[in-house]
Amino acid sequence: VSTQSTGSILVIFFCSSSLPLLKMSPTPISVFLENLLRKVEGLEAIVLSDSGHPILSVPAESDISDSGTASTYCMVSEQANKLGLGKNKSLVVQIDQQIIVAFNESPIILSFIGTLNLNVGLILSMTDTLLAALKPIQEQFNQN
Amino acid sequence: MDEQFDRAFSQIAAQPGVKGVLCADSLGLCIKESGFAASRSSGFVTAISTLAQKLADSDSIYVNPIVTIETDKTTVLIQQHDGIVTAIYKSE
């Protein structure tokens, strides 16, 4: 397990404040994530979670889950922030035959789930862009 | 343990015309960088070499093409070998 502790040009419109995991017409964020899914080698699914509960998943029909990483990561992140190294931004973890890269704008967690061939470096290079994209979503959830 | 690697890396970086060198692993994570090369490019370098392999010969995993990217000021040479991707940044 490795954690990375440490802003952007991407603007995301988030259409609804309470989204159960369901099939819906493509939102800008799901289109953005689906594009990423196609471009990154080894990437199988992307899950957006609120306090561990998935609210958006691409591909929509996928049964690939993050094995509970998102819910545990919220707790890990609280502890990681106490290491005196700054605010925890991301987590990379290998579980069995999966690699999961998760970005933290607590309580919003964006998880990238992939095979052991996943290009982790490519996803981590987008850290600042992705965190900036999650900010408005986090603010939306904090308001509700 | 990595003295041999460090020595070889330094030799390449010291070559005339070489502005930077980057070594990344198959996960796109930086192993070593020097000069002009930035560790945040590791993911891109690995992605380029993986795609080039597919382009060169989709049936074989043993093909290791050399990718050359030329810009106005820099030429970047990228090749993967035994799971390690090396990128050499050269001046024009």
gemmi code that builds the backbone of each chain (N, CA, C; Angstrom):
import gemmi

chains = {
    "A": [
        ("VAL", (0.860, -1.193, 0.000), (0.000, 0.000, 0.000), (0.887, 1.231, 0.000)),
        ("SER", (0.621, 2.150, -0.910), (1.379, 3.409, -0.857), (0.379, 4.555, -0.872)),
        ("THR", (0.637, 5.570, -0.108), (-0.232, 6.745, -0.113), (0.555, 7.953, -0.578)),
        ("GLN", (-0.148, 8.852, -1.149), (0.500, 10.065, -1.667), (-0.175, 11.296, -1.049)),
        ("SER", (0.597, 12.067, -0.382), (0.045, 13.259, 0.242), (0.669, 14.509, -0.405)),
        ("THR", (-0.048, 15.360, -0.839), (0.133, 16.707, -1.113), (-0.710, 17.115, -0.526)),
        ("GLY", (-3.769, 22.752, -8.130), (-5.087, 22.936, -8.450), (-5.403, 23.200, -9.961)),
        ("SER", (-7.061, 23.965, -11.284), (-7.136, 23.157, -12.489), (-8.138, 23.706, -13.539)),
        ("ILE", (-8.032, 23.007, -14.671), (-8.744, 23.562, -15.819), (-10.028, 22.806, -16.133)),
        ("LEU", (-10.356, 21.797, -15.351), (-11.507, 20.974, -15.688), (-12.725, 21.432, -14.900)),
        ("VAL", (-13.822, 21.718, -15.556), (-15.051, 22.142, -14.879), (-16.096, 21.071, -15.095)),
        ("ILE", (-16.692, 20.583, -14.026), (-17.679, 19.502, -14.127), (-19.014, 20.012, -13.629)),
        ("PHE", (-20.066, 19.767, -14.357), (-21.408, 20.062, -13.865), (-21.993, 18.782, -13.294)),
        ("PHE", (-22.430, 18.806, -12.043), (-23.008, 17.619, -11.450), (-24.500, 17.825, -11.350)),
        ("CYS", (-25.285, 16.955, -12.021), (-26.685, 17.237, -12.257), (-27.585, 17.040, -11.042)),
        ("SER", (-27.296, 16.039, -10.201), (-28.206, 15.782, -9.100), (-27.426, 15.563, -7.824)),
        ("SER", (-27.987, 15.965, -6.699), (-27.239, 15.868, -5.463), (-27.374, 14.502, -4.808)),
        ("SER", (-28.415, 13.738, -5.160), (-28.534, 12.417, -4.542), (-28.799, 11.401, -5.635)),
        ("LEU", (-27.758, 10.673, -5.998), (-27.877, 9.769, -7.138), (-27.704, 8.335, -6.685)),
        ("PRO", (-28.760, 7.538, -6.703), (-28.544, 6.109, -6.470), (-27.826, 5.534, -7.674)),
        ("LEU", (-27.255, 4.342, -7.524), (-26.552, 3.726, -8.627), (-27.586, 3.230, -9.609)),
        ("LEU", (-27.772, 3.905, -10.715), (-28.813, 3.513, -11.656), (-28.396, 3.881, -13.066)),
        ("LYS", (-29.163, 3.383, -14.016), (-28.904, 3.747, -15.410), (-29.512, 5.122, -15.653)),
        ("MET", (-28.773, 6.030, -16.185), (-29.313, 7.341, -16.469), (-28.663, 7.867, -17.729)),
        ("SER", (-29.242, 8.903, -18.274), (-28.661, 9.486, -19.476), (-27.285, 10.029, -19.125)),
        ("PRO", (-26.357, 9.968, -20.075), (-24.969, 10.332, -19.764), (-24.837, 11.750, -19.217)),
        ("THR", (-24.179, 11.913, -18.113), (-23.866, 13.226, -17.573), (-22.447, 13.567, -18.004)),
        ("PRO", (-22.069, 14.843, -17.948), (-20.693, 15.197, -18.330), (-19.650, 14.375, -17.574)),
        ("ILE", (-19.901, 14.113, -16.293), (-18.882, 13.384, -15.540), (-18.795, 11.932, -15.988)),
        ("SER", (-19.940, 11.306, -16.327), (-19.877, 9.903, -16.764), (-19.240, 9.807, -18.145)),
        ("VAL", (-19.462, 10.799, -18.987), (-18.822, 10.824, -20.308), (-17.316, 10.981, -20.139)),
        ("PHE", (-16.917, 11.877, -19.245), (-15.502, 12.107, -18.957), (-14.843, 10.818, -18.454)),
        ("LEU", (-15.513, 10.119, -17.522), (-14.942, 8.896, -16.965), (-14.917, 7.769, -17.984)),
        ("GLU", (-15.909, 7.709, -18.841), (-15.914, 6.671, -19.888), (-14.774, 6.894, -20.882)),
        ("ASN", (-14.475, 8.152, -21.167), (-13.325, 8.453, -22.032), (-12.027, 7.975, -21.405)),
        ("LEU", (-11.906, 8.201, -20.092), (-10.709, 7.746, -19.376), (-10.593, 6.235, -19.418)),
        ("LEU", (-11.747, 5.571, -19.281), (-11.775, 4.104, -19.272), (-11.174, 3.543, -20.553)),
        ("ARG", (-11.461, 4.226, -21.676), (-10.968, 3.751, -22.972), (-9.483, 4.027, -23.136)),
        ("LYS", (-8.997, 5.088, -22.482), (-7.633, 5.550, -22.786), (-6.558, 4.908, -21.920)),
        ("VAL", (-6.929, 4.437, -20.736), (-5.909, 3.942, -19.814), (-5.787, 2.436, -19.905)),
        ("GLU", (-4.566, 1.965, -20.140), (-4.284, 0.533, -20.265), (-4.566, -0.178, -18.951)),
        ("GLY", (-5.338, -1.286, -19.029), (-5.577, -2.103, -17.839), (-6.724, -1.627, -16.965)),
        ("LEU", (-7.363, -0.530, -17.321), (-8.450, -0.006, -16.493), (-9.746, -0.723, -16.813)),
        ("GLU", (-10.443, -1.218, -15.764), (-11.671, -1.989, -15.993), (-12.919, -1.245, -15.563)),
        ("ALA", (-12.815, -0.444, -14.498), (-14.012, 0.245, -14.006), (-13.602, 1.466, -13.193)),
        ("ILE", (-14.511, 2.436, -13.142), (-14.299, 3.630, -12.314), (-15.543, 3.804, -11.462)),
        ("VAL", (-15.360, 3.981, -10.162), (-16.504, 4.093, -9.257), (-16.375, 5.376, -8.446)),
        ("LEU", (-17.451, 6.160, -8.434), (-17.507, 7.372, -7.609), (-18.359, 7.038, -6.384)),
        ("SER", (-17.804, 7.239, -5.194), (-18.515, 6.841, -3.979), (-18.676, 8.014, -3.025)),
        ("ASP", (-19.735, 7.950, -2.244), (-19.944, 8.909, -1.166), (-19.930, 8.122, 0.139)),
        ("SER", (-18.922, 8.348, 0.965), (-18.768, 7.621, 2.237), (-18.842, 6.109, 2.032)),
        ("GLY", (-18.266, 5.629, 0.935), (-18.239, 4.194, 0.694), (-19.423, 3.662, -0.092)),
        ("HIS", (-20.460, 4.486, -0.311), (-21.616, 4.010, -1.072), (-21.471, 4.468, -2.524)),
        ("PRO", (-21.438, 3.515, -3.484), (-21.248, 3.902, -4.882), (-22.418, 4.741, -5.394)),
        ("ILE", (-22.126, 5.849, -6.036), (-23.172, 6.681, -6.618), (-23.077, 6.740, -8.131)),
        ("LEU", (-21.909, 6.433, -8.672), (-21.759, 6.433, -10.126), (-20.709, 5.413, -10.480)),
        ("SER", (-21.004, 4.604, -11.500), (-20.050, 3.588, -11.899), (-19.968, 3.553, -13.418)),
        ("VAL", (-18.751, 3.518, -13.952), (-18.600, 3.310, -15.389), (-17.697, 2.092, -15.599)),
        ("PRO", (-18.034, 1.166, -16.512), (-19.284, 1.136, -17.253), (-20.490, 0.862, -16.354)),
        ("ALA", (-21.655, 1.372, -16.742), (-22.830, 1.350, -15.864), (-23.257, -0.060, -15.489)),
        ("GLU", (-23.107, -1.006, -16.440), (-23.592, -2.359, -16.169), (-22.532, -3.237, -15.514)),
        ("SER", (-21.395, -2.665, -15.206), (-20.296, -3.480, -14.700), (-20.583, -4.014, -13.301)),
        ("ASP", (-20.175, -5.276, -13.064), (-20.300, -5.811, -11.710), (-18.948, -5.807, -10.988)),
        ("ILE", (-17.975, -5.107, -11.583), (-16.668, -5.013, -10.923), (-16.787, -4.021, -9.767)),
        ("SER", (-16.378, -4.447, -8.598), (-16.464, -3.544, -7.449), (-15.070, -3.250, -6.919)),
        ("ASP", (-14.983, -2.282, -6.026), (-13.677, -1.923, -5.480), (-13.367, -2.702, -4.198)),
        ("SER", (-14.087, -3.784, -3.961), (-13.860, -4.656, -2.799), (-13.912, -3.891, -1.483)),
        ("GLY", (-14.751, -2.873, -1.416), (-14.886, -2.142, -0.156), (-13.773, -1.163, 0.128)),
        ("THR", (-12.906, -0.919, -0.862), (-11.775, -0.013, -0.637), (-12.233, 1.390, -0.287)),
        ("ALA", (-13.258, 1.864, -0.994), (-13.680, 3.262, -0.807), (-14.110, 3.519, 0.623)),
        ("SER", (-14.890, 2.591, 1.204), (-15.375, 2.825, 2.573), (-14.224, 2.776, 3.563)),
        ("THR", (-13.282, 1.843, 3.346), (-12.127, 1.756, 4.250), (-11.198, 2.936, 4.065)),
        ("TYR", (-11.098, 3.420, 2.813), (-10.178, 4.513, 2.516), (-10.534, 5.783, 3.281)),
        ("CYS", (-11.837, 5.992, 3.521), (-12.229, 7.188, 4.290), (-11.537, 7.179, 5.654)),
        ("MET", (-11.495, 5.997, 6.275), (-10.855, 5.877, 7.602), (-9.340, 5.977, 7.475)),
        ("VAL", (-8.795, 5.326, 6.426), (-7.350, 5.368, 6.192), (-6.893, 6.803, 5.987)),
        ("SER", (-7.685, 7.549, 5.230), (-7.335, 8.919, 4.901), (-7.278, 9.794, 6.152)),
        ("GLU", (-8.240, 9.569, 7.070), (-8.233, 10.342, 8.331), (-6.936, 10.112, 9.079)),
        ("GLN", (-6.489, 8.849, 9.127), (-5.249, 8.519, 9.835), (-4.031, 9.030, 9.072)),
        ("ALA", (-4.068, 8.907, 7.747), (-2.919, 9.342, 6.930), (-2.687, 10.846, 7.081)),
        ("ASN", (-3.775, 11.599, 7.256), (-3.643, 13.047, 7.414), (-2.902, 13.409, 8.702)),
        ("LYS", (-2.842, 12.441, 9.646), (-2.188, 12.712, 10.928), (-0.703, 12.370, 10.907)),
        ("LEU", (-0.198, 11.919, 9.768), (1.225, 11.570, 9.668), (2.123, 12.805, 9.615)),
        ("GLY", (1.507, 13.980, 9.495), (2.315, 15.190, 9.458), (2.940, 15.449, 8.101)),
        ("LEU", (2.386, 14.793, 7.052), (2.941, 14.946, 5.707), (2.011, 15.749, 4.805)),
        ("GLY", (0.960, 16.330, 5.391), (0.015, 17.083, 4.576), (-1.248, 16.283, 4.352)),
        ("LYS", (-2.126, 16.834, 3.481), (-3.423, 16.204, 3.248), (-3.253, 15.031, 2.287)),
        ("ASN", (-3.839, 13.889, 2.650), (-3.747, 12.712, 1.800), (-4.568, 12.905, 0.531)),
        ("LYS", (-3.934, 12.684, -0.627), (-4.621, 12.905, -1.905), (-5.078, 11.592, -2.530)),
        ("SER", (-4.231, 10.555, -2.456), (-4.567, 9.345, -3.197), (-4.003, 8.118, -2.512)),
        ("LEU", (-4.502, 6.969, -2.978), (-4.095, 5.685, -2.419), (-3.938, 4.716, -3.571)),
        ("VAL", (-2.876, 3.898, -3.533), (-2.724, 2.833, -4.519), (-2.630, 1.534, -3.747)),
        ("VAL", (-3.466, 0.564, -4.094), (-3.455, -0.696, -3.351), (-3.642, -1.869, -4.310)),
        ("GLN", (-2.925, -2.961, -4.025), (-3.106, -4.178, -4.815), (-3.845, -5.196, -3.954)),
        ("ILE", (-4.965, -5.701, -4.463), (-5.743, -6.717, -3.747), (-5.937, -7.876, -4.705)),
        ("ASP", (-5.392, -9.062, -4.344), (-5.507, -10.232, -5.234), (-5.044, -9.875, -6.637)),
        ("GLN", (-5.952, -9.948, -7.584), (-5.586, -9.693, -8.978), (-6.050, -8.320, -9.456)),
        ("GLN", (-6.290, -7.429, -8.527), (-6.741, -6.075, -8.883), (-5.768, -5.038, -8.346)),
        ("ILE", (-5.658, -3.946, -9.091), (-4.995, -2.757, -8.540), (-6.056, -1.672, -8.472)),
        ("ILE", (-6.130, -1.000, -7.321), (-7.116, 0.065, -7.157), (-6.374, 1.357, -6.845)),
        ("VAL", (-6.688, 2.410, -7.610), (-6.148, 3.735, -7.337), (-7.326, 4.596, -6.916)),
        ("ALA", (-7.264, 5.165, -5.728), (-8.400, 5.932, -5.217), (-7.965, 7.363, -4.899)),
        ("PHE", (-8.823, 8.324, -5.248), (-8.572, 9.738, -4.975), (-9.561, 10.226, -3.924)),
        ("ASN", (-9.066, 11.048, -3.038), (-9.819, 11.393, -1.842), (-10.203, 12.868, -1.784)),
        ("GLU", (-11.485, 13.163, -1.900), (-12.025, 14.459, -1.489), (-13.151, 14.118, -0.530)),
        ("SER", (-12.723, 13.656, 0.629), (-13.653, 13.078, 1.602), (-14.892, 13.952, 1.803)),
        ("PRO", (-16.116, 13.381, 1.779), (-16.455, 11.960, 1.717), (-16.534, 11.362, 0.320)),
        ("ILE", (-16.163, 12.155, -0.697), (-16.228, 11.644, -2.073), (-14.922, 10.915, -2.385)),
        ("ILE", (-15.047, 9.659, -2.846), (-13.878, 8.869, -3.243), (-14.063, 8.456, -4.693)),
        ("LEU", (-13.045, 8.686, -5.519), (-13.072, 8.245, -6.922), (-12.083, 7.110, -7.052)),
        ("SER", (-12.592, 5.905, -7.374), (-11.737, 4.714, -7.433), (-11.569, 4.241, -8.863)),
        ("PHE", (-10.333, 3.944, -9.231), (-10.029, 3.354, -10.533), (-9.636, 1.904, -10.269)),
        ("ILE", (-10.388, 0.986, -10.883), (-10.138, -0.445, -10.627), (-9.598, -1.062, -11.891)),
        ("GLY", (-8.482, -1.762, -11.779), (-7.889, -2.339, -12.976), (-7.185, -3.645, -12.699)),
        ("THR", (-6.637, -4.218, -13.765), (-5.877, -5.467, -13.670), (-4.472, -5.154, -13.155)),
        ("LEU", (-3.637, -6.201, -13.066), (-2.262, -6.007, -12.613), (-1.414, -5.277, -13.660)),
        ("ASN", (-1.972, -5.087, -14.869), (-1.266, -4.329, -15.913), (-1.658, -2.859, -15.937)),
        ("LEU", (-2.452, -2.450, -14.958), (-2.949, -1.074, -14.943), (-1.812, -0.061, -14.981)),
        ("ASN", (-1.958, 0.975, -15.829), (-0.967, 2.041, -15.898), (-1.239, 3.026, -14.759)),
        ("VAL", (-0.682, 2.692, -13.587), (-0.928, 3.480, -12.377), (-0.358, 4.893, -12.532)),
        ("GLY", (0.829, 4.990, -13.131), (1.495, 6.286, -13.279), (0.662, 7.278, -14.077)),
        ("LEU", (-0.028, 6.749, -15.107), (-0.851, 7.622, -15.952), (-2.014, 8.193, -15.150)),
        ("ILE", (-2.623, 7.364, -14.311), (-3.736, 7.833, -13.482), (-3.235, 8.825, -12.437)),
        ("LEU", (-2.098, 8.525, -11.815), (-1.560, 9.420, -10.786), (-1.137, 10.766, -11.375)),
        ("SER", (-0.758, 10.779, -12.667), (-0.366, 12.047, -13.279), (-1.563, 12.992, -13.403)),
        ("MET", (-2.772, 12.435, -13.284), (-3.991, 13.246, -13.378), (-4.513, 13.644, -12.006)),
        ("THR", (-3.739, 13.390, -10.950), (-4.194, 13.625, -9.577), (-4.810, 15.005, -9.399)),
        ("ASP", (-4.073, 16.036, -9.737), (-4.554, 17.400, -9.466), (-5.812, 17.707, -10.262)),
        ("THR", (-5.855, 17.258, -11.525), (-7.036, 17.487, -12.369), (-8.257, 16.798, -11.786)),
        ("LEU", (-8.093, 15.552, -11.360), (-9.225, 14.786, -10.832), (-9.704, 15.358, -9.507)),
        ("LEU", (-8.767, 15.742, -8.637), (-9.173, 16.312, -7.358), (-9.931, 17.622, -7.569)),
        ("ALA", (-9.489, 18.421, -8.548), (-10.191, 19.672, -8.853), (-11.596, 19.381, -9.383)),
        ("ALA", (-11.730, 18.289, -10.135), (-13.043, 17.913, -10.669), (-13.967, 17.407, -9.561)),
        ("LEU", (-13.403, 16.801, -8.529), (-14.227, 16.255, -7.437), (-14.683, 17.345, -6.465)),
        ("LYS", (-13.953, 18.450, -6.433), (-14.253, 19.534, -5.478), (-15.719, 19.991, -5.526)),
        ("PRO", (-16.250, 20.347, -6.713), (-17.641, 20.807, -6.754), (-18.634, 19.724, -6.307)),
        ("ILE", (-18.301, 18.466, -6.580), (-19.169, 17.367, -6.151), (-19.145, 17.251, -4.634)),
        ("GLN", (-17.954, 17.389, -4.063), (-17.820, 17.323, -2.598), (-18.611, 18.461, -1.953)),
        ("GLU", (-18.519, 19.661, -2.539), (-19.249, 20.812, -1.979), (-20.749, 20.586, -2.075)),
        ("GLN", (-21.193, 19.994, -3.195), (-22.614, 19.697, -3.378), (-23.103, 18.739, -2.299)),
        ("PHE", (-22.302, 17.708, -2.010), (-22.697, 16.738, -0.990), (-22.629, 17.343, 0.399)),
        ("ASN", (-21.677, 18.212, 0.652), (-21.571, 18.823, 1.973), (-22.708, 19.778, 2.247)),
        ("GLN", (-23.286, 20.336, 1.173), (-24.422, 21.263, 1.362), (-25.667, 20.508, 1.774)),
        ("ASN", (-25.778, 19.218, 1.309), (-27.011, 18.438, 1.571), (-26.974, 17.620, 2.839)),
    ],
    "B": [
        ("MET", (23.361, -2.821, -4.775), (22.543, -3.686, -5.617), (22.216, -2.995, -6.947)),
        ("ASP", (21.949, -1.700, -6.876), (21.605, -0.993, -8.111), (22.759, -0.135, -8.617)),
        ("GLU", (23.979, -0.505, -8.207), (25.147, 0.277, -8.655), (25.306, 0.202, -10.163)),
        ("GLN", (25.107, -1.024, -10.686), (25.288, -1.230, -12.126), (24.273, -0.390, -12.900)),
        ("PHE", (23.052, -0.395, -12.396), (21.998, 0.386, -13.040), (22.322, 1.879, -12.976)),
        ("ASP", (22.738, 2.347, -11.782), (23.069, 3.764, -11.608), (24.192, 4.179, -12.548)),
        ("ARG", (25.178, 3.277, -12.678), (26.333, 3.590, -13.530), (25.895, 3.724, -14.987)),
        ("ALA", (25.114, 2.759, -15.443), (24.651, 2.781, -16.835), (23.774, 4.008, -17.073)),
        ("PHE", (22.910, 4.317, -16.109), (22.020, 5.471, -16.208), (22.830, 6.757, -16.320)),
        ("SER", (23.830, 6.890, -15.456), (24.670, 8.104, -15.457), (25.456, 8.238, -16.752)),
        ("GLN", (25.899, 7.094, -17.284), (26.663, 7.134, -18.539), (25.808, 7.682, -19.675)),
        ("ILE", (24.543, 7.225, -19.714), (23.649, 7.705, -20.776), (23.372, 9.190, -20.576)),
        ("ALA", (23.116, 9.575, -19.329), (22.771, 10.977, -19.048), (23.930, 11.912, -19.372)),
        ("ALA", (25.157, 11.381, -19.318), (26.341, 12.212, -19.558), (26.709, 12.299, -21.037)),
        ("GLN", (26.015, 11.555, -21.867), (26.321, 11.575, -23.308), (26.071, 12.975, -23.878)),
        ("PRO", (26.908, 13.406, -24.826), (26.672, 14.728, -25.415), (25.339, 14.777, -26.162)),
        ("GLY", (24.595, 15.836, -25.954), (23.298, 15.997, -26.623), (22.129, 15.426, -25.840)),
        ("VAL", (22.405, 14.699, -24.758), (21.315, 14.116, -23.963), (20.882, 15.124, -22.900)),
        ("LYS", (19.602, 15.518, -22.972), (19.101, 16.531, -22.021), (18.509, 15.890, -20.772)),
        ("GLY", (18.036, 14.646, -20.925), (17.418, 13.996, -19.767), (17.169, 12.529, -20.057)),
        ("VAL", (17.054, 11.745, -18.981), (16.768, 10.323, -19.118), (15.712, 9.962, -18.087)),
        ("LEU", (14.804, 9.064, -18.488), (13.752, 8.624, -17.565), (13.606, 7.120, -17.682)),
        ("CYS", (13.565, 6.436, -16.543), (13.266, 5.004, -16.537), (11.979, 4.784, -15.747)),
        ("ALA", (11.044, 4.055, -16.346), (9.763, 3.779, -15.680), (9.490, 2.286, -15.726)),
        ("ASP", (8.675, 1.805, -14.800), (8.338, 0.378, -14.814), (7.048, 0.160, -15.611)),
        ("SER", (6.604, -1.092, -15.654), (5.436, -1.416, -16.481), (4.140, -0.844, -15.916)),
        ("LEU", (4.165, -0.405, -14.637), (2.981, 0.210, -14.046), (2.950, 1.722, -14.291)),
        ("GLY", (3.959, 2.232, -15.017), (3.983, 3.660, -15.276), (4.528, 4.485, -14.131)),
        ("LEU", (5.251, 3.833, -13.230), (5.828, 4.548, -12.085), (7.312, 4.800, -12.331)),
        ("CYS", (7.787, 5.955, -11.902), (9.152, 6.357, -12.204), (10.154, 5.568, -11.360)),
        ("ILE", (11.198, 5.042, -12.035), (12.285, 4.371, -11.324), (13.409, 5.376, -11.061)),
        ("LYS", (13.789, 6.093, -12.111), (14.848, 7.104, -11.976), (14.665, 8.151, -13.064)),
        ("GLU", (14.994, 9.369, -12.744), (14.897, 10.466, -13.717), (16.133, 11.334, -13.581)),
        ("SER", (16.450, 12.021, -14.658), (17.533, 12.991, -14.552), (17.324, 14.089, -15.577)),
        ("GLY", (17.799, 15.283, -15.241), (17.795, 16.399, -16.173), (16.396, 16.830, -16.570)),
        ("PHE", (16.188, 16.964, -17.851), (14.965, 17.495, -18.439), (13.765, 16.591, -18.173)),
        ("ALA", (14.020, 15.298, -18.016), (12.926, 14.330, -17.853), (12.254, 14.525, -16.499)),
        ("ALA", (10.909, 14.477, -16.497), (10.156, 14.652, -15.249), (9.460, 13.351, -14.878)),
        ("SER", (9.414, 13.033, -13.583), (8.806, 11.773, -13.143), (7.319, 11.709, -13.491)),
        ("ARG", (6.666, 12.853, -13.604), (5.230, 12.823, -13.933), (4.974, 12.358, -15.364)),
        ("SER", (6.034, 12.276, -16.183), (5.874, 11.771, -17.554), (5.930, 10.247, -17.621)),
        ("SER", (6.225, 9.591, -16.500), (6.414, 8.133, -16.505), (5.210, 7.397, -17.081)),
        ("GLY", (4.010, 7.808, -16.634), (2.796, 7.132, -17.088), (2.619, 7.260, -18.593)),
        ("PHE", (2.895, 8.457, -19.111), (2.722, 8.700, -20.544), (3.725, 7.891, -21.355)),
        ("VAL", (4.962, 7.843, -20.875), (6.023, 7.112, -21.575), (5.673, 5.626, -21.652)),
        ("THR", (5.202, 5.078, -20.532), (4.808, 3.666, -20.514), (3.624, 3.427, -21.447)),
        ("ALA", (2.655, 4.337, -21.432), (1.481, 4.184, -22.289), (1.886, 4.206, -23.761)),
        ("ILE", (2.794, 5.115, -24.121), (3.240, 5.221, -25.518), (3.938, 3.940, -25.949)),
        ("SER", (4.812, 3.399, -25.097), (5.550, 2.188, -25.495), (4.607, 0.989, -25.596)),
        ("THR", (3.605, 0.920, -24.721), (2.638, -0.192, -24.779), (1.823, -0.121, -26.058)),
        ("LEU", (1.370, 1.057, -26.404), (0.580, 1.216, -27.634), (1.420, 0.942, -28.874)),
        ("ALA", (2.700, 1.335, -28.814), (3.587, 1.092, -29.956), (3.795, -0.402, -30.169)),
        ("GLN", (3.874, -1.158, -29.065), (4.010, -2.612, -29.179), (2.813, -3.211, -29.898)),
        ("LYS", (1.634, -2.715, -29.555), (0.416, -3.232, -30.187), (0.377, -2.848, -31.658)),
        ("LEU", (0.867, -1.663, -31.939), (0.865, -1.184, -33.322), (1.855, -1.967, -34.171)),
        ("ALA", (3.016, -2.269, -33.567), (4.086, -2.915, -34.324), (3.739, -4.356, -34.663)),
        ("ASP", (3.217, -5.080, -33.680), (2.875, -6.473, -33.918), (1.887, -6.926, -32.863)),
        ("SER", (0.623, -6.969, -33.196), (-0.399, -7.249, -32.184), (-0.377, -8.710, -31.732)),
        ("ASP", (0.277, -9.596, -32.503), (0.273, -11.019, -32.142), (1.413, -11.407, -31.226)),
        ("SER", (2.424, -10.540, -31.138), (3.602, -10.947, -30.395), (3.847, -10.026, -29.216)),
        ("ILE", (4.232, -10.607, -28.089), (4.565, -9.761, -26.939), (6.045, -9.475, -26.884)),
        ("TYR", (6.809, -10.002, -27.852), (8.257, -9.860, -27.798), (8.789, -8.724, -28.651)),
        ("VAL", (7.896, -7.968, -29.249), (8.339, -6.866, -30.085), (8.623, -5.653, -29.192)),
        ("ASN", (9.774, -5.032, -29.368), (10.132, -3.849, -28.587), (10.486, -2.693, -29.513)),
        ("PRO", (9.489, -2.035, -30.072), (9.803, -0.960, -31.010), (10.406, 0.253, -30.303)),
        ("ILE", (11.195, 0.992, -31.041), (11.722, 2.265, -30.523), (10.825, 3.375, -31.071)),
        ("VAL", (10.265, 4.150, -30.153), (9.392, 5.246, -30.554), (10.202, 6.535, -30.532)),
        ("THR", (10.132, 7.291, -31.606), (10.841, 8.575, -31.660), (9.810, 9.676, -31.773)),
        ("ILE", (9.873, 10.626, -30.864), (8.973, 11.785, -30.907), (9.840, 13.015, -31.133)),
        ("GLU", (9.596, 13.686, -32.246), (10.408, 14.874, -32.558), (9.585, 16.127, -32.409)),
        ("THR", (10.141, 17.104, -31.697), (9.519, 18.422, -31.633), (10.554, 19.432, -32.138)),
        ("ASP", (10.209, 20.715, -32.053), (11.136, 21.743, -32.543), (12.459, 21.723, -31.792)),
        ("LYS", (12.367, 21.411, -30.477), (13.576, 21.581, -29.664), (14.139, 20.276, -29.125)),
        ("THR", (13.312, 19.229, -29.112), (13.729, 18.001, -28.425), (13.323, 16.777, -29.227)),
        ("THR", (14.147, 15.751, -29.130), (13.766, 14.439, -29.670), (13.715, 13.476, -28.499)),
        ("VAL", (12.626, 12.721, -28.408), (12.487, 11.758, -27.320), (12.497, 10.355, -27.910)),
        ("LEU", (13.362, 9.503, -27.380), (13.442, 8.114, -27.819), (12.908, 7.242, -26.693)),
        ("ILE", (11.954, 6.376, -27.012), (11.322, 5.544, -25.977), (11.384, 4.093, -26.401)),
        ("GLN", (11.817, 3.248, -25.491), (11.790, 1.810, -25.763), (11.558, 1.050, -24.467)),
        ("GLN", (10.810, -0.052, -24.587), (10.586, -0.917, -23.437), (11.428, -2.179, -23.582)),
        ("HIS", (12.027, -2.622, -22.507), (12.813, -3.853, -22.548), (12.741, -4.528, -21.190)),
        ("ASP", (12.319, -5.807, -21.173), (12.194, -6.550, -19.907), (11.354, -5.785, -18.878)),
        ("GLY", (10.290, -5.173, -19.332), (9.376, -4.507, -18.407), (9.795, -3.119, -17.968)),
        ("ILE", (10.980, -2.671, -18.393), (11.424, -1.323, -18.030), (11.353, -0.442, -19.276)),
        ("VAL", (10.739, 0.709, -19.114), (10.638, 1.650, -20.235), (11.661, 2.753, -20.028)),
        ("THR", (12.470, 2.984, -21.067), (13.475, 4.039, -20.978), (13.154, 5.132, -21.989)),
        ("ALA", (13.229, 6.368, -21.538), (13.019, 7.506, -22.432), (14.254, 8.391, -22.369)),
        ("ILE", (14.804, 8.698, -23.536), (15.983, 9.566, -23.597), (15.588, 10.842, -24.326)),
        ("TYR", (15.815, 11.970, -23.665), (15.492, 13.278, -24.248), (16.771, 13.866, -24.823)),
        ("LYS", (16.754, 14.112, -26.130), (17.951, 14.653, -26.779), (17.638, 16.012, -27.390)),
        ("SER", (18.668, 16.840, -27.428), (18.472, 18.130, -28.079), (18.642, 17.956, -29.582)),
        ("GLU", (18.063, 18.878, -30.342), (18.121, 18.783, -31.807), (19.531, 18.962, -32.324)),
    ],
}
model = gemmi.Model(1)
for chain_id, residues in chains.items():
    chain = gemmi.Chain(chain_id)
    for i, (resn, *xyz) in enumerate(residues, 1):
        res = gemmi.Residue()
        res.name, res.seqid = resn, gemmi.SeqId(i, " ")
        for name, pos in zip(("N", "CA", "C"), xyz):
            atom = gemmi.Atom()
            atom.name, atom.element = name, gemmi.Element(name[0])
            atom.pos, atom.b_iso = gemmi.Position(*pos), 0.0
            res.add_atom(atom)
        chain.add_residue(res)
    model.add_chain(chain)
structure = gemmi.Structure()
structure.add_model(model)
structure.setup_entities()
